[in-house]
Amino acid sequence: MRKMAIMLAVGLSMLSSVPAFAQTSADQKDECLLASKNCMNQVDDIKQRIYKLNREIKKGTRVYSPQELKKLQDKLKETSDVLRTLEKPDS
Protein backbone atom coordinates (compact mmCIF):
# COMPACT_ATOMS: atom_id res chain seq x y z
CA MET A 1 0.00 0.00 0.00
CA ARG A 2 2.80 2.41 0.91
CA LYS A 3 4.65 1.59 -2.30
CA MET A 4 1.52 2.31 -4.33
CA ALA A 5 1.06 5.69 -2.59
CA ILE A 6 4.66 6.66 -3.37
CA MET A 7 4.28 5.66 -7.01
CA LEU A 8 1.06 7.68 -7.25
CA ALA A 9 2.75 10.73 -5.72
CA VAL A 10 5.69 10.45 -8.14
CA GLY A 11 3.31 10.07 -11.09
CA LEU A 12 1.31 13.14 -10.08
CA SER A 13 4.43 15.25 -9.61
CA MET A 14 5.66 14.22 -13.07
CA LEU A 15 2.34 15.16 -14.64
CA SER A 16 2.32 18.53 -12.93
CA SER A 17 5.75 19.40 -14.33
CA VAL A 18 4.73 18.81 -17.97
CA PRO A 19 2.84 22.14 -18.38
CA ALA A 20 5.80 24.06 -16.95
CA PHE A 21 8.13 22.38 -19.43
CA ALA A 22 5.76 23.07 -22.31
CA GLN A 23 5.81 26.80 -21.52
CA THR A 24 9.53 27.01 -22.19
CA SER A 25 9.26 25.62 -25.72
CA ALA A 26 11.29 27.45 -28.38
CA ASP A 27 8.24 28.03 -30.60
CA GLN A 28 6.07 29.56 -27.92
CA LYS A 29 5.18 33.21 -27.51
CA ASP A 30 6.74 35.13 -24.67
CA GLU A 31 3.57 36.57 -23.16
CA CYS A 32 5.58 38.61 -20.68
CA LEU A 33 7.26 40.60 -23.46
CA LEU A 34 4.17 40.73 -25.62
CA ALA A 35 1.42 41.64 -23.18
CA SER A 36 2.99 41.73 -19.70
CA LYS A 37 1.31 38.43 -18.79
CA ASN A 38 2.92 35.53 -16.92
CA CYS A 39 5.77 37.73 -15.67
CA MET A 40 6.14 36.04 -12.31
CA ASN A 41 9.45 36.98 -10.73
CA GLN A 42 10.97 38.28 -13.99
CA VAL A 43 13.19 41.29 -13.65
CA ASP A 44 15.38 42.10 -16.63
CA ASP A 45 17.82 44.87 -17.13
CA ILE A 46 17.56 46.87 -20.35
CA LYS A 47 20.17 44.87 -22.27
CA GLN A 48 18.51 41.56 -21.31
CA ARG A 49 15.15 42.93 -22.47
CA ILE A 50 16.65 43.99 -25.82
CA TYR A 51 18.19 40.53 -26.23
CA LYS A 52 14.88 38.80 -25.44
CA LEU A 53 12.93 41.08 -27.79
CA ASN A 54 15.38 40.39 -30.63
CA ARG A 55 15.17 36.65 -29.97
CA GLU A 56 11.37 36.74 -30.06
CA ILE A 57 11.27 38.87 -33.22
CA LYS A 58 13.55 36.35 -34.96
CA LYS A 59 10.91 33.65 -34.40
CA GLY A 60 8.85 35.56 -36.94
CA THR A 61 5.46 34.59 -38.28
CA ARG A 62 5.77 30.92 -37.36
CA VAL A 63 5.02 31.99 -33.76
CA TYR A 64 3.67 35.55 -33.88
CA SER A 65 1.03 37.29 -35.96
CA PRO A 66 2.12 40.37 -37.96
CA GLN A 67 0.40 42.62 -35.39
CA GLU A 68 2.26 40.95 -32.53
CA LEU A 69 5.57 41.27 -34.38
CA LYS A 70 4.89 44.98 -34.89
CA LYS A 71 4.18 45.34 -31.18
CA LEU A 72 7.46 43.59 -30.31
CA GLN A 73 9.39 45.79 -32.76
CA ASP A 74 7.82 48.90 -31.22
CA LYS A 75 8.82 47.71 -27.75
CA LEU A 76 12.35 47.03 -29.01
CA LYS A 77 12.62 50.54 -30.45
CA GLU A 78 11.28 52.06 -27.23
CA THR A 79 13.70 50.04 -25.08
CA SER A 80 16.64 50.92 -27.35
CA ASP A 81 15.72 54.61 -27.09
CA VAL A 82 15.69 54.34 -23.29
CA LEU A 83 19.13 52.69 -23.35
CA ARG A 84 20.52 55.41 -25.63
CA THR A 85 19.11 58.11 -23.34
CA LEU A 86 20.67 56.49 -20.29
CA GLU A 87 24.05 56.10 -22.00
CA LYS A 88 24.20 59.76 -23.08
CA PRO A 89 26.56 61.80 -20.99
CA ASP A 90 24.92 64.83 -19.41
CA SER A 91 25.65 67.78 -21.64
N, CA, C and O atoms as a GROMACS GRO file, in nm:
protein
  364
    1MET      N    1   0.082  -0.118   0.000
    1MET     CA    2   0.000   0.000   0.000
    1MET      C    3   0.087   0.126   0.000
    1MET      O    4   0.060   0.220  -0.073
    2ARG      N    5   0.191   0.126   0.081
    2ARG     CA    6   0.280   0.241   0.091
    2ARG      C    7   0.354   0.262  -0.042
    2ARG      O    8   0.372   0.375  -0.086
    3LYS      N    9   0.395   0.152  -0.102
    3LYS     CA   10   0.465   0.159  -0.230
    3LYS      C   11   0.374   0.219  -0.338
    3LYS      O   12   0.418   0.298  -0.421
    4MET      N   13   0.248   0.180  -0.336
    4MET     CA   14   0.152   0.231  -0.433
    4MET      C   15   0.131   0.381  -0.413
    4MET      O   16   0.120   0.455  -0.511
    5ALA      N   17   0.125   0.427  -0.289
    5ALA     CA   18   0.106   0.569  -0.259
    5ALA      C   19   0.226   0.650  -0.309
    5ALA      O   20   0.209   0.760  -0.362
    6ILE      N   21   0.345   0.598  -0.291
    6ILE     CA   22   0.466   0.666  -0.337
    6ILE      C   23   0.467   0.675  -0.489
    6ILE      O   24   0.500   0.779  -0.546
    7MET      N   25   0.431   0.566  -0.555
    7MET     CA   26   0.428   0.566  -0.701
    7MET      C   27   0.323   0.665  -0.753
    7MET      O   28   0.346   0.732  -0.854
    8LEU      N   29   0.210   0.673  -0.686
    8LEU     CA   30   0.106   0.768  -0.725
    8LEU      C   31   0.155   0.912  -0.707
    8LEU      O   32   0.131   0.997  -0.793
    9ALA      N   33   0.222   0.938  -0.597
    9ALA     CA   34   0.275   1.073  -0.572
    9ALA      C   35   0.380   1.111  -0.677
    9ALA      O   36   0.380   1.224  -0.724
   10VAL      N   37   0.467   1.019  -0.712
   10VAL     CA   38   0.569   1.045  -0.814
   10VAL      C   39   0.502   1.070  -0.950
   10VAL      O   40   0.542   1.161  -1.023
   11GLY      N   41   0.403   0.990  -0.982
   11GLY     CA   42   0.331   1.007  -1.109
   11GLY      C   43   0.262   1.142  -1.117
   11GLY      O   44   0.266   1.207  -1.221
   12LEU      N   45   0.197   1.184  -1.009
   12LEU     CA   46   0.131   1.314  -1.008
   12LEU      C   47   0.231   1.429  -1.019
   12LEU      O   48   0.204   1.528  -1.087
   13SER      N   49   0.344   1.418  -0.952
   13SER     CA   50   0.443   1.525  -0.961
   13SER      C   51   0.502   1.533  -1.102
   13SER      O   52   0.534   1.643  -1.149
   14MET      N   53   0.516   1.420  -1.170
   14MET     CA   54   0.566   1.422  -1.307
   14MET      C   55   0.466   1.486  -1.400
   14MET      O   56   0.503   1.562  -1.490
   15LEU      N   57   0.338   1.457  -1.380
   15LEU     CA   58   0.234   1.516  -1.464
   15LEU      C   59   0.222   1.666  -1.442
   15LEU      O   60   0.194   1.741  -1.536
   16SER      N   61   0.244   1.710  -1.320
   16SER     CA   62   0.232   1.854  -1.293
   16SER      C   63   0.348   1.933  -1.351
   16SER      O   64   0.336   2.054  -1.371
   17SER      N   65   0.461   1.868  -1.377
   17SER     CA   66   0.575   1.940  -1.433
   17SER      C   67   0.568   1.952  -1.585
   17SER      O   68   0.643   2.032  -1.642
   18VAL      N   69   0.484   1.877  -1.651
   18VAL     CA   70   0.473   1.881  -1.797
   18VAL      C   71   0.428   2.018  -1.846
   18VAL      O   72   0.489   2.069  -1.940
   19PRO      N   73   0.323   2.081  -1.789
   19PRO     CA   74   0.284   2.214  -1.838
   19PRO      C   75   0.395   2.318  -1.822
   19PRO      O   76   0.411   2.404  -1.907
   20ALA      N   77   0.471   2.310  -1.715
   20ALA     CA   78   0.580   2.406  -1.695
   20ALA      C   79   0.687   2.387  -1.802
   20ALA      O   80   0.743   2.485  -1.851
   21PHE      N   81   0.716   2.264  -1.838
   21PHE     CA   82   0.813   2.238  -1.943
   21PHE      C   83   0.761   2.286  -2.077
   21PHE      O   84   0.837   2.340  -2.157
   22ALA      N   85   0.634   2.267  -2.103
   22ALA     CA   86   0.576   2.307  -2.231
   22ALA      C   87   0.582   2.458  -2.249
   22ALA      O   88   0.590   2.505  -2.362
   23GLN      N   89   0.578   2.535  -2.141
   23GLN     CA   90   0.581   2.680  -2.152
   23GLN      C   91   0.717   2.732  -2.196
   23GLN      O   92   0.727   2.846  -2.242
   24THR      N   93   0.820   2.654  -2.183
   24THR     CA   94   0.953   2.700  -2.219
   24THR      C   95   0.993   2.655  -2.359
   24THR      O   96   1.110   2.663  -2.395
   25SER      N   97   0.899   2.608  -2.436
   25SER     CA   98   0.926   2.562  -2.572
   25SER      C   99   0.980   2.676  -2.658
   25SER      O  100   0.945   2.792  -2.637
   26ALA      N  101   1.065   2.644  -2.754
   26ALA     CA  102   1.128   2.744  -2.838
   26ALA      C  103   1.029   2.812  -2.932
   26ALA      O  104   1.052   2.926  -2.972
   27ASP      N  105   0.921   2.746  -2.967
   27ASP     CA  106   0.824   2.802  -3.060
   27ASP      C  107   0.704   2.862  -2.990
   27ASP      O  108   0.596   2.872  -3.049
   28GLN      N  109   0.719   2.901  -2.866
   28GLN     CA  110   0.607   2.956  -2.792
   28GLN      C  111   0.625   3.106  -2.772
   28GLN      O  112   0.738   3.155  -2.760
   29LYS      N  113   0.515   3.176  -2.770
   29LYS     CA  114   0.518   3.321  -2.751
   29LYS      C  115   0.563   3.355  -2.610
   29LYS      O  116   0.530   3.284  -2.515
   30ASP      N  117   0.636   3.462  -2.598
   30ASP     CA  118   0.674   3.513  -2.467
   30ASP      C  119   0.569   3.616  -2.428
   30ASP      O  120   0.578   3.733  -2.464
   31GLU      N  121   0.469   3.570  -2.353
   31GLU     CA  122   0.357   3.657  -2.316
   31GLU      C  123   0.401   3.772  -2.226
   31GLU      O  124   0.336   3.876  -2.224
   32CYS      N  125   0.510   3.754  -2.154
   32CYS     CA  126   0.558   3.861  -2.068
   32CYS      C  127   0.605   3.980  -2.153
   32CYS      O  128   0.572   4.094  -2.122
   33LEU      N  129   0.680   3.953  -2.259
   33LEU     CA  130   0.726   4.060  -2.346
   33LEU      C  131   0.612   4.118  -2.428
   33LEU      O  132   0.606   4.238  -2.452
   34LEU      N  133   0.523   4.032  -2.471
   34LEU     CA  134   0.418   4.073  -2.562
   34LEU      C  135   0.307   4.152  -2.492
   34LEU      O  136   0.268   4.259  -2.539
   35ALA      N  137   0.259   4.101  -2.381
   35ALA     CA  138   0.142   4.164  -2.318
   35ALA      C  139   0.154   4.176  -2.167
   35ALA      O  140   0.054   4.196  -2.099
   36SER      N  141   0.275   4.165  -2.114
   36SER     CA  142   0.299   4.173  -1.970
   36SER      C  143   0.215   4.072  -1.892
   36SER      O  144   0.165   4.102  -1.784
   37LYS      N  145   0.200   3.952  -1.947
   37LYS     CA  146   0.131   3.843  -1.879
   37LYS      C  147   0.233   3.736  -1.843
   37LYS      O  148   0.335   3.722  -1.910
   38ASN      N  149   0.206   3.662  -1.738
   38ASN     CA  150   0.292   3.553  -1.692
   38ASN      C  151   0.434   3.602  -1.663
   38ASN      O  152   0.531   3.537  -1.703
   39CYS      N  153   0.446   3.714  -1.596
   39CYS     CA  154   0.577   3.773  -1.567
   39CYS      C  155   0.621   3.746  -1.423
   39CYS      O  156   0.690   3.828  -1.362
   40MET      N  157   0.581   3.634  -1.370
   40MET     CA  158   0.614   3.604  -1.231
   40MET      C  159   0.764   3.607  -1.209
   40MET      O  160   0.840   3.534  -1.274
   41ASN      N  161   0.806   3.691  -1.118
   41ASN     CA  162   0.945   3.698  -1.073
   41ASN      C  163   1.044   3.723  -1.187
   41ASN      O  164   1.157   3.675  -1.180
   42GLN      N  165   1.005   3.796  -1.291
   42GLN     CA  166   1.097   3.827  -1.399
   42GLN      C  167   1.138   3.973  -1.389
   42GLN      O  168   1.056   4.064  -1.400
   43VAL      N  169   1.265   3.994  -1.367
   43VAL     CA  170   1.319   4.128  -1.365
   43VAL      C  171   1.440   4.127  -1.458
   43VAL      O  172   1.539   4.059  -1.432
   44ASP      N  173   1.430   4.204  -1.566
   44ASP     CA  174   1.538   4.210  -1.663
   44ASP      C  175   1.597   4.349  -1.665
   44ASP      O  176   1.526   4.448  -1.646
   45ASP      N  177   1.727   4.356  -1.688
   45ASP     CA  178   1.782   4.487  -1.713
   45ASP      C  179   1.756   4.521  -1.860
   45ASP      O  180   1.704   4.439  -1.935
   46ILE      N  181   1.792   4.641  -1.901
   46ILE     CA  182   1.756   4.687  -2.035
   46ILE      C  183   1.822   4.602  -2.143
   46ILE      O  184   1.759   4.569  -2.243
   47LYS      N  185   1.948   4.566  -2.124
   47LYS     CA  186   2.017   4.487  -2.226
   47LYS      C  187   1.957   4.347  -2.238
   47LYS      O  188   1.948   4.293  -2.349
   48GLN      N  189   1.917   4.287  -2.127
   48GLN     CA  190   1.851   4.156  -2.131
   48GLN      C  191   1.718   4.166  -2.204
   48GLN      O  192   1.683   4.078  -2.282
   49ARG      N  193   1.645   4.274  -2.180
   49ARG     CA  194   1.515   4.293  -2.247
   49ARG      C  195   1.535   4.308  -2.398
   49ARG      O  196   1.458   4.252  -2.476
   50ILE      N  197   1.636   4.383  -2.439
   50ILE     CA  198   1.665   4.399  -2.582
   50ILE      C  199   1.700   4.264  -2.643
   50ILE      O  200   1.652   4.231  -2.752
   51TYR      N  201   1.782   4.186  -2.574
   51TYR     CA  202   1.819   4.053  -2.623
   51TYR      C  203   1.695   3.965  -2.640
   51TYR      O  204   1.679   3.900  -2.743
   52LYS      N  205   1.608   3.963  -2.538
   52LYS     CA  206   1.488   3.880  -2.544
   52LYS      C  207   1.394   3.926  -2.656
   52LYS      O  208   1.337   3.843  -2.727
   53LEU      N  209   1.379   4.057  -2.672
   53LEU     CA  210   1.293   4.108  -2.779
   53LEU      C  211   1.347   4.068  -2.915
   53LEU      O  212   1.271   4.025  -3.002
   54ASN      N  213   1.478   4.081  -2.936
   54ASN     CA  214   1.538   4.039  -3.063
   54ASN      C  215   1.517   3.891  -3.088
   54ASN      O  216   1.486   3.851  -3.200
   55ARG      N  217   1.534   3.810  -2.985
   55ARG     CA  218   1.517   3.666  -2.997
   55ARG      C  219   1.373   3.631  -3.036
   55ARG      O  220   1.350   3.544  -3.119
   56GLU      N  221   1.277   3.700  -2.975
   56GLU     CA  222   1.137   3.674  -3.006
   56GLU      C  223   1.102   3.722  -3.147
   56GLU      O  224   1.026   3.655  -3.217
   57ILE      N  225   1.155   3.835  -3.188
   57ILE     CA  226   1.127   3.887  -3.322
   57ILE      C  227   1.182   3.792  -3.428
   57ILE      O  228   1.121   3.775  -3.534
   58LYS      N  229   1.296   3.730  -3.401
   58LYS     CA  230   1.355   3.635  -3.496
   58LYS      C  231   1.269   3.512  -3.518
   58LYS      O  232   1.281   3.446  -3.621
   59LYS      N  233   1.181   3.480  -3.424
   59LYS     CA  234   1.091   3.365  -3.440
   59LYS      C  235   0.993   3.391  -3.553
   59LYS      O  236   0.943   3.298  -3.617
   60GLY      N  237   0.965   3.517  -3.579
   60GLY     CA  238   0.885   3.556  -3.694
   60GLY      C  239   0.741   3.508  -3.692
   60GLY      O  240   0.681   3.487  -3.587
   61THR      N  241   0.687   3.491  -3.813
   61THR     CA  242   0.546   3.459  -3.828
   61THR      C  243   0.512   3.314  -3.797
   61THR      O  244   0.394   3.277  -3.796
   62ARG      N  245   0.612   3.230  -3.773
   62ARG     CA  246   0.578   3.092  -3.736
   62ARG      C  247   0.523   3.087  -3.593
   62ARG      O  248   0.459   2.990  -3.554
   63VAL      N  249   0.550   3.193  -3.513
   63VAL     CA  250   0.502   3.199  -3.376
   63VAL      C  251   0.408   3.318  -3.355
   63VAL      O  252   0.306   3.305  -3.287
   64TYR      N  253   0.441   3.431  -3.413
   64TYR     CA  254   0.367   3.555  -3.388
   64TYR      C  255   0.290   3.600  -3.511
   64TYR      O  256   0.331   3.575  -3.625
   65SER      N  257   0.179   3.667  -3.487
   65SER     CA  258   0.103   3.729  -3.596
   65SER      C  259   0.176   3.857  -3.637
   65SER      O  260   0.258   3.907  -3.560
   66PRO      N  261   0.147   3.912  -3.755
   66PRO     CA  262   0.212   4.037  -3.796
   66PRO      C  263   0.188   4.152  -3.697
   66PRO      O  264   0.276   4.235  -3.676
   67GLN      N  265   0.069   4.157  -3.638
   67GLN     CA  266   0.040   4.262  -3.539
   67GLN      C  267   0.126   4.245  -3.414
   67GLN      O  268   0.175   4.343  -3.358
   68GLU      N  269   0.143   4.121  -3.371
   68GLU     CA  270   0.226   4.095  -3.253
   68GLU      C  271   0.373   4.127  -3.282
   68GLU      O  272   0.442   4.181  -3.196
   69LEU      N  273   0.419   4.094  -3.402
   69LEU     CA  274   0.557   4.127  -3.438
   69LEU      C  275   0.578   4.278  -3.439
   69LEU      O  276   0.682   4.326  -3.394
   70LYS      N  277   0.481   4.352  -3.488
   70LYS     CA  278   0.489   4.498  -3.489
   70LYS      C  279   0.496   4.551  -3.347
   70LYS      O  280   0.573   4.642  -3.318
   71LYS      N  281   0.417   4.493  -3.258
   71LYS     CA  282   0.418   4.534  -3.118
   71LYS      C  283   0.555   4.507  -3.055
   71LYS      O  284   0.607   4.591  -2.982
   72LEU      N  285   0.613   4.391  -3.084
   72LEU     CA  286   0.746   4.359  -3.031
   72LEU      C  287   0.851   4.454  -3.087
   72LEU      O  288   0.940   4.497  -3.014
   73GLN      N  289   0.843   4.486  -3.216
   73GLN     CA  290   0.938   4.579  -3.276
   73GLN      C  291   0.926   4.719  -3.215
   73GLN      O  292   1.026   4.787  -3.194
   74ASP      N  293   0.802   4.761  -3.187
   74ASP     CA  294   0.782   4.890  -3.122
   74ASP      C  295   0.843   4.891  -2.982
   74ASP      O  296   0.906   4.989  -2.941
   75LYS      N  297   0.824   4.781  -2.909
   75LYS     CA  298   0.882   4.771  -2.775
   75LYS      C  299   1.035   4.770  -2.782
   75LYS      O  300   1.101   4.827  -2.695
   76LEU      N  301   1.091   4.705  -2.884
   76LEU     CA  302   1.235   4.703  -2.901
   76LEU      C  303   1.288   4.844  -2.928
   76LEU      O  304   1.389   4.884  -2.871
   77LYS      N  305   1.220   4.917  -3.014
   77LYS     CA  306   1.262   5.054  -3.045
   77LYS      C  307   1.254   5.141  -2.920
   77LYS      O  308   1.346   5.219  -2.892
   78GLU      N  309   1.146   5.128  -2.845
   78GLU     CA  310   1.128   5.206  -2.723
   78GLU      C  311   1.238   5.174  -2.621
   78GLU      O  312   1.295   5.264  -2.559
   79THR      N  313   1.267   5.047  -2.604
   79THR     CA  314   1.370   5.004  -2.508
   79THR      C  315   1.508   5.051  -2.553
   79THR      O  316   1.590   5.093  -2.470
   80SER      N  317   1.535   5.044  -2.682
   80SER     CA  318   1.664   5.092  -2.735
   80SER      C  319   1.678   5.242  -2.715
   80SER      O  320   1.787   5.290  -2.685
   81ASP      N  321   1.569   5.316  -2.732
   81ASP     CA  322   1.572   5.461  -2.709
   81ASP      C  323   1.602   5.492  -2.563
   81ASP      O  324   1.678   5.584  -2.533
   82VAL      N  325   1.543   5.415  -2.472
   82VAL     CA  326   1.570   5.434  -2.328
   82VAL      C  327   1.717   5.408  -2.299
   82VAL      O  328   1.779   5.483  -2.225
   83LEU      N  329   1.772   5.302  -2.357
   83LEU     CA  330   1.913   5.269  -2.335
   83LEU      C  331   2.002   5.381  -2.386
   83LEU      O  332   2.097   5.422  -2.319
   84ARG      N  333   1.972   5.431  -2.507
   84ARG     CA  334   2.052   5.541  -2.563
   84ARG      C  335   2.046   5.665  -2.476
   84ARG      O  336   2.147   5.732  -2.456
   85THR      N  337   1.928   5.695  -2.423
   85THR     CA  338   1.911   5.811  -2.334
   85THR      C  339   1.993   5.794  -2.208
   85THR      O  340   2.057   5.888  -2.161
   86LEU      N  341   1.992   5.673  -2.152
   86LEU     CA  342   2.067   5.649  -2.029
   86LEU      C  343   2.218   5.652  -2.051
   86LEU      O  344   2.294   5.689  -1.961
   87GLU      N  345   2.263   5.615  -2.171
   87GLU     CA  346   2.405   5.610  -2.200
   87GLU      C  347   2.462   5.746  -2.238
   87GLU      O  348   2.584   5.764  -2.240
   88LYS      N  349   2.374   5.842  -2.270
   88LYS     CA  350   2.420   5.976  -2.308
   88LYS      C  351   2.483   6.043  -2.187
   88LYS      O  352   2.427   6.042  -2.077
   89PRO      N  353   2.600   6.102  -2.208
   89PRO     CA  354   2.656   6.180  -2.099
   89PRO      C  355   2.575   6.310  -2.085
   89PRO      O  356   2.525   6.365  -2.183
   90ASP      N  357   2.564   6.356  -1.962
   90ASP     CA  358   2.492   6.483  -1.941
   90ASP      C  359   2.568   6.595  -2.007
   90ASP      O  360   2.686   6.617  -1.979
   91SER      N  361   2.498   6.667  -2.097
   91SER     CA  362   2.565   6.778  -2.164
   91SER      C  363   2.498   6.908  -2.133
   91SER      O  364   2.542   7.012  -2.182
   0.00000   0.00000   0.00000
